[in-house]
Amino acid sequence: MNTTNLSPFKRTIVGVQFLFVAFGATVLVPLLVGLDPATALFTAGIGTFIFHFITKGKVPIFLGSSFAFIAPIIMASQRWGMPGTLAGIIGVSLVYFVMSLLIRLQGRKFLNRLFPPVVIGPVIILIGLSLSSSAVDMAKDNWLLAGVSLAVAILVLTLGKGLIKLVPVVCGIIAGYIVAVCIGKVDFKDVIAAPWFALPPALSDFHMPQFELKPFLFMIPVAIAPVIEHIGDVYVVGAVAQKDFVKDPGLHRTMLGDGLACLVASYLVVLP
């Protein structure tokens, strides 16, 4: 089914599924590195706005937390604290800026020589596989709910038709939630007690970068993986949308937008 032919209602349903997918990935990284999920969501929103401003709103991409930074952030924060880690993240932004400039000056041929598809694909696969242990650790808390959610999502994706086939994640979440309610695993006490409006903790306790050479040099090589991930994402989204985003608005713009988003919005959470 071509999503461009969907009614506004159906597009909203598909958009809700993307919200759940992006929400899970964005929240997972801060949970794993011990940061506040609300800050991740807030900075992801800021980063996405910046990205779409730089790319003229042409590339349908959401900027969430990058899995490639999980281990480096944990190690950097343990050795140099969060202020030192922030300085390292600024170094990551500089890598994006340099790549954007090189692509702008040298064009696609330079990109293909530096990161051919045979390199991009395996790197993205490895980033995903590196999280398999975390997925198993979370699923083992309740194999029944994890199994039901996964099975329903797979069945809907393979056997579903029409709109249902487009929202396997939503169907999996609904099925898992219904089972959770039936077996008494749903508790709304924390939701009821939570305030309706509140600033993320990190926004009320802003951390200023503390510039040190060691964390700066430590984080720069780590940026290579998300740079490759970024290139692969742009290619994949372009293939799905049947548009050449590498040409228009240009990969140099998407890379620049990503770097600016990382610089401005990721003082606590690194964005890909």
C-alpha positions in Angstrom: 0.0 0.0 0.0 1.3 3.4 -0.9 1.1 5.6 2.2 0.9 8.8 0.1 -2.6 7.7 -0.9 -3.8 7.2 2.7 -6.5 9.4 4.2 -5.6 11.9 7.0 -7.0 9.4 9.6 -5.0 6.5 8.3 -1.9 8.7 8.1 -2.4 9.6 11.7 -2.6 5.9 12.7 0.6 5.2 10.8 2.2 8.3 12.5 1.2 7.0 15.9 3.0 3.8 15.2 6.2 5.7 14.2 5.8 7.6 17.5 5.9 4.4 19.5 8.8 3.1 17.5 10.8 6.3 17.9 9.7 6.6 21.6 11.0 3.2 22.5 14.4 3.7 20.8 14.9 7.2 22.2 14.0 6.3 25.8 16.1 3.0 25.8 19.5 4.7 25.5 19.1 7.0 28.5 17.7 4.1 30.5 20.8 2.0 29.7 23.3 4.8 30.4 21.5 6.1 33.5 20.2 9.4 32.2 16.7 10.9 32.4 14.3 9.7 29.6 12.4 12.9 29.6 15.5 14.8 28.7 16.1 12.5 25.8 12.6 13.1 24.4 13.0 16.9 24.9 16.4 17.1 23.2 15.3 14.7 20.4 12.4 17.1 19.6 14.8 20.1 19.5 17.3 18.2 17.4 14.6 17.1 14.9 13.3 20.6 14.5 16.9 21.8 13.8 17.4 19.0 11.3 14.3 19.8 9.3 15.1 23.5 9.3 18.6 22.8 7.8 17.2 20.2 5.3 14.2 22.4 4.3 11.7 19.9 5.6 12.4 17.4 2.7 13.8 14.4 4.6 11.2 12.5 6.7 13.6 11.5 9.5 13.3 11.7 13.3 16.5 12.2 15.3 16.6 9.8 18.3 19.2 8.5 20.6 22.1 6.7 18.9 22.8 3.2 20.2 26.4 3.5 19.1 27.1 5.9 22.0 25.8 3.7 24.8 29.1 2.2 25.9 31.2 5.3 25.2 28.9 7.5 27.2 29.0 5.1 30.2 32.7 4.9 30.1 33.3 8.6 29.5 30.9 9.6 32.3 32.7 7.2 34.7 36.1 8.6 33.9 35.5 12.3 33.4 32.0 12.9 34.6 29.1 14.4 32.7 30.8 17.8 32.1 33.8 16.0 30.5 31.5 13.8 28.4 29.8 16.9 27.1 33.1 18.2 25.8 33.6 14.9 24.0 30.1 15.1 22.4 31.1 18.5 21.0 34.0 16.7 19.3 31.4 14.4 17.7 29.6 17.4 16.3 32.9 18.6 14.7 33.2 15.2 13.0 29.8 15.7 11.4 30.7 19.2 10.3 33.9 18.0 8.7 32.1 15.2 6.9 29.4 17.7 5.7 32.1 20.0 4.3 34.0 17.1 2.6 30.8 15.8 1.0 29.9 19.3 -0.2 33.3 19.8 -1.8 33.9 16.3 -3.2 30.4 15.0 -3.9 29.0 11.5 -4.0 32.1 9.9 -5.5 34.1 10.8 -2.4 31.3 9.3 -0.2 31.3 6.1 -2.2 35.1 5.7 -1.9 35.1 6.4 1.8 31.9 4.5 2.8 30.8 2.0 0.1 27.5 0.1 0.6 29.5 -3.0 1.6 30.7 -1.0 4.6 27.6 0.8 5.6 25.3 -2.3 5.7 27.4 -4.4 8.1 28.0 -1.4 10.5 24.3 -0.8 10.8 23.7 -4.5 11.4 26.4 -4.6 14.1 24.9 -1.6 15.9 21.6 -3.4 16.1 23.1 -6.8 17.1 25.1 -5.1 19.9 21.7 -4.4 21.7 20.5 -8.0 21.5 21.7 -8.7 25.0 19.8 -5.7 26.3 16.6 -6.9 24.5 16.9 -10.4 26.1 17.5 -8.9 29.6 14.4 -6.8 29.3 12.3 -9.7 27.8 13.3 -12.2 30.5 11.4 -10.1 33.1 8.2 -11.4 31.5 8.7 -13.8 28.6 4.9 -14.1 28.2 4.3 -10.4 27.5 7.4 -10.2 25.3 6.5 -13.3 23.3 2.9 -12.2 22.8 3.9 -8.7 21.6 6.5 -10.1 19.2 4.3 -12.9 17.8 1.4 -10.5 17.2 3.6 -8.0 15.4 5.2 -10.7 13.2 1.8 -12.2 12.3 0.3 -8.8 11.5 3.3 -7.9 9.3 3.2 -11.2 7.4 -0.5 -12.0 7.2 -2.2 -8.6 7.7 -3.8 -6.6 4.8 -4.5 -3.0 4.2 -4.0 -0.5 7.1 -3.4 -3.3 9.6 -0.4 -4.5 7.8 1.2 -1.0 8.2 0.9 -0.9 11.9 2.4 -4.2 13.3 4.1 -2.4 16.2 0.9 -0.8 17.4 -0.9 -4.2 17.2 1.9 -5.8 19.1 1.8 -3.1 21.8 -2.0 -3.4 22.1 -1.9 -7.2 22.4 0.8 -7.1 25.0 -1.0 -4.5 27.0 -4.3 -6.5 27.0 -2.5 -9.5 28.2 -0.7 -7.4 30.9 -4.0 -6.1 32.2 -5.5 -9.6 32.3 -2.6 -11.0 34.4 -2.4 -8.0 36.7 0.8 -6.4 35.5 -0.5 -2.9 34.9 -0.2 -0.4 37.7 -1.3 3.2 37.3 -0.1 4.5 40.7 3.0 6.2 39.3 1.0 7.7 36.4 -1.7 9.1 38.7 0.9 10.5 41.1 3.0 12.2 38.3 2.5 15.9 37.7 0.8 17.0 34.4 3.6 19.5 33.6 7.2 19.4 34.7 10.7 20.2 33.4 13.1 17.3 32.8 15.6 17.1 35.7 18.5 17.9 33.4 16.9 21.2 32.3 16.6 22.3 35.9 20.2 21.3 36.6 22.0 22.3 33.5 25.5 20.8 33.0 28.1 23.0 31.4 30.8 21.3 29.3 34.2 21.0 31.0 36.7 21.1 28.1 39.4 18.4 28.5 41.5 16.9 25.7 41.1 13.3 26.8 37.3 12.9 26.5 37.4 15.1 23.4 39.8 12.7 21.7 38.0 9.6 23.2 34.6 10.5 21.6 35.8 11.6 18.2 36.5 8.1 16.8 33.2 6.9 18.2 31.5 9.3 15.8 32.5 7.2 12.8 29.8 4.6 13.5 26.8 7.0 13.7 28.1 8.9 10.7 27.9 5.6 8.7 24.5 4.9 10.3 23.3 8.4 9.2 24.4 7.7 5.6 22.6 4.4 5.6 19.5 5.9 7.1 19.3 8.6 4.4 19.8 6.0 1.6 17.1 3.7 3.1 14.6 6.5 3.7 15.2 7.7 0.1 14.6 4.3 -1.3 11.3 3.9 0.6 10.2 7.4 -0.4 11.5 6.9 -3.9 13.4 10.1 -3.8 17.2 10.9 -4.0 17.8 12.7 -0.7 21.5 12.4 -1.3 21.0 14.8 -4.2 18.2 17.0 -2.8 18.5 18.5 -0.3 22.0 16.9 -0.3 23.8 14.6 2.1 25.9 17.5 3.2 22.8 19.3 4.5 21.5 16.2 6.3 25.0 15.7 7.9 25.1 19.4 8.9 21.7 19.2 10.4 22.6 16.2 12.3 25.8 17.8 13.6 24.0 21.0 14.7 21.3 18.9 16.4 23.9 17.0 18.3 25.7 20.2 19.3 22.7 22.1 20.4 20.4 19.4 21.8 22.6 16.6 23.2 24.2 18.0 26.3 22.9 14.8 28.0 21.8 12.5 25.2 23.7 11.9 22.0 21.6 12.1 18.8 22.5 10.1 15.5 
